[in-house]
Structures are given as C-alpha cells and as structure tokens.
Amino acid sequence: MTNRNLAIVLLFFKRKTFMRDIFEKISTNKGPLGQYGEDAFGYYMFPKLEGEIGHRMIFRGKERIIWSLNNYLALANHPEVRKVDAEAAASWGLAYPMGARMMSGQTIYHEQLERELAEFVQKEDVFVLNYGYQGMVSVIDSLVDRKDVIVYDSEAHACIIDGVRLHLGKRFVFPHNNTENLEKQLQRATHLAEENGGGVLVITEGVYGMSGDLGKLREIIDLKKKFQFRLLVDDAHGFGTMGETGAGTGQHLGVQDGIDVYFATFAKAMAGIGGFVASSKLVTDYLRFNMRSQTYAKSLPLAMVIGALKRLEIIRTHPHLREKLWLIANTLQKGLRNAGFNIGNTQSPVTPVILSGSVAEATGLIYDMRESFDIFCSIVTYPVIPRGQILVRLIPTADHTLEDVSYTIEAFSKLKDKLERGDYGHDNTVKGF
C-alpha cells in the first residue's frame, strides 16, 4: 500500500463515526440529576409525603413541618374547595369532556372560567389550558416563527427554556434581571428582526421560583419607549399571592397594562392542575386555533374547571388567606435575616436560604434537618446553582403557624452552626432507602 493510500485509509477511520445503541448512551450518562439517582431515590429525590396536604405531613413514618409545597393560600384542603371538588367529581367524573377543546372538549364552564379570569387579571380575554408547563412551551411556540427573535432572562423556568428551544429563529439571553444588558440584546434583536422582517418577543417571570425576586417588569416595559417588542410574563408564583387582590406581579408593580401576554398556572396558589394565558382577544383567539398542546390534547377535565372556579372565588373573596400568607412570609424572612442568614433579594413569599458547602455537605445537612429537627424543605446544589453554594428553599403558606416559623429559625441556626463547624464534611449521601 502506498503512503497516499494509507493516508486515505487513516483519514477515513479518523472521520468515521460509528453508531451506538441509544440505551448504551444513557447507561453511561444518566444526566445531572440521574447520576445521583441510585443513592438519592426515595429520600432526596422522589420522596413520599403522606397524609393530608398541609404544613405538617408524614415523611418516613414521622410528622414533619413541611416547607416544600406551593400551596400558598392553603386551598388544597380548604373545606369549601374539597366539597366542590368532591361534588364535581361525583357529578361529572374525571373524563368529561372527552377530546380537545376545539373538537369536543368545550363546555360553558370552561368559558365561564375564562371570563372570570380575564376580569380578575384585567385582560381582554383568557384561554384556559390543560396543563401549565406544556402550556407555556406551546404559547412560545405559537407566538413566534423563524423570522422573529426571542430575548429571555437567564434564570427563566425550564418550561420557558423548552419553549425557546423549539424556536426556529434567533434567540438572545440576558443575565438575570440585568436591564442594561437586556437593552444591548434588544439592540441586537431589533437589528436582526428588521433584516428578517420579523418581530421581537421578550420573556421574563413575575416571581422567580427559586430566588423569590421579581422580574424587572417596570424597567422592561419602560424599554418599550426605545424598542418595539412584545412582553410575555410567566407569573406562576405571583398569581394569587402578589398584588392588592392577588391578581399577580403586574398588579403589584402597577404595570399590568404593559404586559402583552400574561401566563399563570393553577398548580401554585390555586392548588390544582392547568393554567391560562391572558391577552387581547386577537392574541387569545390566535392561540385557541394554533396552540398544538391544546388542539391535539384533551381538554382540562370539568371537575378541575369547576374546582378552579371555586378557587378563584375564594381568592377574590377571602383576602385574609393572602394576608395570613404574607404574615408568615414576612415573619419568617425577617427572623432569618435577624439570625444572620442570607436570603437573597426575595420580594415574594418564596424564601431562599443561601449557605456555603459542597454537595456532600448539602446531603448531610438536609438529612439532619429532616431526621433530627423534623423539618422538610427542598434543597438545590451544583450544577443547578454555582459550585460551593447550597440553597435551601422555604415556601410559606397560609396554613403555617408562627410557632412553625420560630421553631424553624431556631433549627436553622443550629444547622448552620453544625455546617460551619464541619460536621457534614464527609460524604453523607444516604443509601438504601
């Protein structure tokens, strides 16, 4: 074989990519969370909380104070809600209506819920969705085409990221709540949209579910004076909790009119399933006919719709629940700050406690918290947040008591002392559950 032929053969093998079985790939790369699955399943991930939903539930056979549920207004087990849920399920079952809204899944109750939600959030029209997460994905997918440009916050929820990934056009991301950088991205996006004959969609959140801070809605809307764009706001954590009437972060900041497309879910304050998107009649009608997740998927069951109507009524007529939520949230946050904890820039009930430590220390801390202090809450570590940080997230609800708050602050002080002393320095990963 000549040197030339040898070179050709070697080049072929160098460039050749050999197939592999998909299952072989996932057996060696289980993902950022899956890599811990074997040790963490049943305790740190996929834990089983038992008993009635509330501020105290059973975990591994023992009662714990629960700070991990988005049951902000304690509607999950509100007696009026439970009664209506039971009656609606008994009357209609969980199948009715069968089919997608467009085909055979429309009812007068779906329409009633849309009218009442539109009035509540002060928008012209509402389209009720069968599922919140998929709803946001589909809203984004429907609003933009390949000529349009998306600009979004770096800490956007996974449902926003998934929606953006479907976009066939260009997208730009700005650092979290950095409006100066947003302006730069809008300059780039505007230039590109003008070249393509498209438009610009900015996506942010009302309340960020991990940090608890608010999206810079006032500042973003103010940029409409300089740039032409439409604003989509995911207010999953703000709906029912923020604002004078609970109508959301836009109401809280006095800029609801500046939000072009307002999205919220029923999975938080409403303690249910589903969601809605609110906008002008032009936009919601377009979404009704073009959202693939709604056109080709089953309508929200009537039992959930009637239950949502009751939940919305309670949000409107029982302001004391929101007042109680904020009493617990403010007391908790003030107490943690006074105790020397870093809780970031939260401006909502979401309460992050930011600590320093490794993944191993985080597992030890959370295990001690649950087993020694009977407190159950969620924890986030690297790679979701920067290496060396531990974020413990507390979700106050109207169901919690001031006694829960004082006990939790005292317990957290003891846990922090143990963390700083190095008590959790070894690999505390819990195995064998």
N, C-alpha and C positions, 0 to 999 in steps of 0.2 A: 504494500500500500504506500502510495506516495505521501509525502508530507502534506500536500494540498488536500488529498482525500481524507487523510487522518484529521486534518484541521476541520473539515466539513462535518465529519462524524462527531468529533468532540463538541462542535458548536451545536449540532442537533440535540445531543444529550443534555447540553447545558441549558438550552431553551425549552426542552421538553418538559411539560408539566403533566404528571401522572395523576389520574383520578384517585380519589379515596372515598370510601363509604361515609355518608353523612353521619351515621351513628358513631363511626370511629372518631370523627372530629369532636363530637360532643362528649365522648367518653374521656377525652384528654383535656378538653377545655369546657368546664362546666359553668363558666360565667363568673362575674364578680361576686354574686351572692351564692350561686350554686357551689362554689369551691368550699364554702363553709357548711353546706347543707347537711352532710353526714353527721357532723358534730352538733350542729345548731338546731336541727329539726325537732319541733315539739317544745322547744324552750325559748330560744332567741328568735327563731323564725317558725311560723305556723303554730304559735302557742294556742291552747284551747281555754278560752274564758267561758265559764259556765254560770248558770243562774240567770235571774232577771237582769236586763241591761240597766246599769246604774253606776253610782260612784263606788259601790262595793260589790265585787263579784268573786267567784271561786276560781282559783288557779291552782292546779295540782292538789286539790282537796282542801285548800285553805282559803279563808276570806282575805282579800287584799283591797287596798284603796286603789281604784283604777283611774289613772290619768292619761288614758290612751285612746279614748273614744271621742269622735267628733259629734257627740250627742249634745251640742252646745246648749240647747234650750230644754233639755230633758224631755223631749217629746216622744222618745222611743217607747217609754212606758207611761206616758200621760194617760190617765184613766179615760178621758174623752177620746183620745186617739185610739187606744186599744179597743174601745167599744165600737167606734166607727169602722176600724179595720176588720173586726170580727163580723160585724153585720154585713159589710160589703163583700167579704169573702164568702159568707154563708149565702148571700143573695145571688152573687154572680160567679163564684168560683174564681180560679186563677187563670182560666183560659180565655174568658171573654174580654175583649173581642178577638176573634181569630183573624190573623192576617195583618199586613202592613196598613198604616193609616190610609194611604192612597187607594188601596184595593178594597178592603173590607173591615178595616180596624178603626173607623171613625165613629165617635159617639158624641152625644150632646154634652156629656160630662167632660170629655177632652176639650171641647170648645169652651165650656164654662170655665175650666181651669185656666185656659189661655187668656180669656177675657179678664179674669180676676188678677192674674199675674201681671198682665200688661198694665192694668190700672195701678197695681201696687208698686211696680218699679218705674212707673211714669214713662212708659214707652208706648208707641202707637199700636204695636201688635206683638204677640208671643207665639212661638211654635214649641209645643211640648215634645220632648224627646224621650225615647225609650231607655236610654242609658247615658249617663253623664260623660264618662271617659270617651266612649266612642262618639258621642255627640260632638264634643269639641274637635276631635280628629276630623269628623265629617264636615263641620262648619268651615274649617280652614280649607279643606279640600274643595269645597263647593264655591267659596268666595273668590278664589284666585285661579288664574291659568298661567301658562308658560310665559306670557308677556309681563305678568305682574311681579312685583318684588315684595318680599316679606322682611320686616325688621322686627326682631323679638328680643326679649330680655334673656340674659344668660342663665338665670335661675328659673326659667319657665318650667311648669309642671310637665311630667312625662307625656301627658295627653297632647300638650301643645307641641312638644318635640316630635311626637309621632305624626301629628298633622303637618308640621313643617316638612318632614321627611318625604311626604307624598307630593310636595310641591315640585313641579317640573321646571320652574323658573329659578331665578337667583334669590338668595336669602342672605341677610346680614344679621349678626348678633351684636348687641351692645352689652358691656359689663352691667351687672345688676344695679338698676336704679341710677345709672350714670347718664344723666340727661345731656351732658356736654358731649359725650361720645355718641349718644343717640343722634344728636344733631349732625355729627360727622357722617354717621351711617345713613341718615336721611338725605344728606347731600349726594352720597354715592348712589343711593336707591333712586332718588329723583332723576339723576342724570341717566341712569340705566333705563328707568321706566319711560323717560322721554324718547330715548333711542328706539325702544321696543314698541312704543305706543300702548304701554300698559299703565297700571296704577300701583300704589304703594299701600300695603297693609301693615300697621304696627300692632303688635300683640304684647300685652302685659297682663299682670294679675292685679286684682284688688287687694287681697290679703295673701301674702306668701305663706304657704302652709308649714314650712319648716322654721323660718326665721320670725314669722309673725309681723314683719314690717309691711307697710303698704306700698303699692306701686305708686310711682310719681305721676298720678293722674293729672293733677293741676298743671304741672310743668309740661307734660306730654301734650295735653290739649292746647296749652299756650303756644306750642310749636306749630300749630295749625295756621298761625298768623304768618309764618315764614314758609311753610311747606304744605303741599297738597297730599293728604293721606287720609285713610280711614282707620279708626281705632277699634280694636276688638279687645274686650276685657273679660278675663276669666275670674269670676268673683265667687268661686265655690265656697270659700271660707268667710266671705263677707256678707253673703245673703242671709238675712235673718239675725245677724249679730251686729252689723255696723249700721250707723245712721239713726236718725231720730225715731223712725218707725221700723227699722230693721230692713229697709229696702236696699241696703248694700253700701259698699265703699264709695260709690259715686255720690250717693245721697249724703254720706258722712262728710265728704270733701266739698260738697256743693257743686259738683260738676257732672251730674248725671246726664244733662243735655249734651255734653261734649263727647259722651261715649256713643259711638255709632252702632256697635253691636255688643250687647250685654249678655253674658252667658253665666248661668249658675246651675248647680246640681241640687238634687233633692237628698243627696247622701250625707249631708252635714247637718245643718240646723233643722232640716225637715225630717231627718231620721227615716229616710225611705230609699227608693230607687227611682232613677230617671233624672231628668233635668229639663232646662228650657233655654231658648235663645230669644232675646228681645231686641227689636229694632223697629225701623219703619215698616209699613205694610208692604212696600215694594220689596224690601230685603227678605222679610219672613216668608212672603209668598214665593219668592225665588227659591228659598231654602226648602219649602214644602215640596217643591217639584224636583229638586235637584240633589238633596242630601241622600246619598246612596245607603247610609246606615239606617235611614228611615224608610226609604222607598222599598228596600229589599229585606226588611226585617220586621218582626212582629211588633205591633202597637203595644204601648205600655198597658198592662192589664188593668181592667176597670177598678178592681179592688184597690190598686195603688193610686189610681187617679182620684177616686172618692176619698181615700185616705189623705192624699195631698191637699185636696180642698179643705178638709178639716184642719190639717196642719197650718195651712195658710191663714185660715180664720183665727186660729189661736195666736199666731204670730201678730196678727193685726189687733186682736182684742185683749191679749194678755201681756201687756208691756212689762209686768212685774217679773216675768221669766227672763227677759233680756236684762233687766235691772239686777236681778239676782246673779246672772252670769257675770256681769261686769263687777259686781261687788266681790265675788270670788276671785275673778281675774286680777283686779286691782290690788286686792289684799295679798294675793299670792305673789305678784310681781314686786310690790313694794317690800314685802317681807324678805324675798330673796335678795333684792338689791341691798337692803339694810344688813343682811347677813354676809355681804361681800361677794355675792355671786354675779357673774357676767351673764346677763340675759339678752344681750344684743340690743337691737333697736326696735323691739316689738312695739307695735301700736295697736295691737289687737288682743283678743283673748289667748291666742297661741303664745306659749311661754317656753322659749328655748333656754336651757341651762348649758352654757359652754364651759367645758373643762379641758384640761390638758392630759393626754395619756395615749397609750398605744391601744391597738385592737384587743390585745390580751388583757390589758388593764380594764378596758371597757366591759369585756365579758365578766370579769371578776366583780366589777362594780355593780353591774345590773343584777348579777346572781345574788350578791349580798343584799342589795336593795329589796329584792323580792323575798328572799328566804329569811333574812334577819329583821327586816323592817316592814314587811308585808305591803310594799308599795309596788305597783305595776305601772310602768310607763314605757314609752318607746325610746330607742336609742339609735343614733346614727354615727357611723365611724367612716374612716377611709375605706373605699375610694369615693364615697358619696360627698364627703367633706374633706378638707385638706388633711394630710397625714399629721398625726400628733394631736389632733383635736377629737374630743368626744362631745357630742350634742345629745343631751337628754331632753326630750320634748314632753312638756306637760300641757294637757288640754283641759282647762277648767270647764265646768258645766254648771247649769242652774241646779243640778242635783247635788253638787258638792256642798260641804258644810265648812264653816270657819274652823271647826275642830280638825277637819281633814287638812286644811291649809297649815295651821300651826304645827301639827304633827309632822307634816311633810317637810316643812322648812327645817325643823329640828333634826329630822332624819338626814336630810341632805347635808347639813353642816357636819354631822358625824361621818357621813360617807366621804365628804370632801377631805376631811382630816385624814382618814384612812388612805385615800388615794394619794395625797401629798406625802404621806409617811412611807409610801411604797408597799403597802400591804397587798396590792393587787399586781405586783410587778412580775410575777411568774405567769405561766400560761394557765389561765383559769377556765379555759374552754370546757364547758360542761358536756359530758358524753354519757351515752347510754340511756337516754330518755325514751 
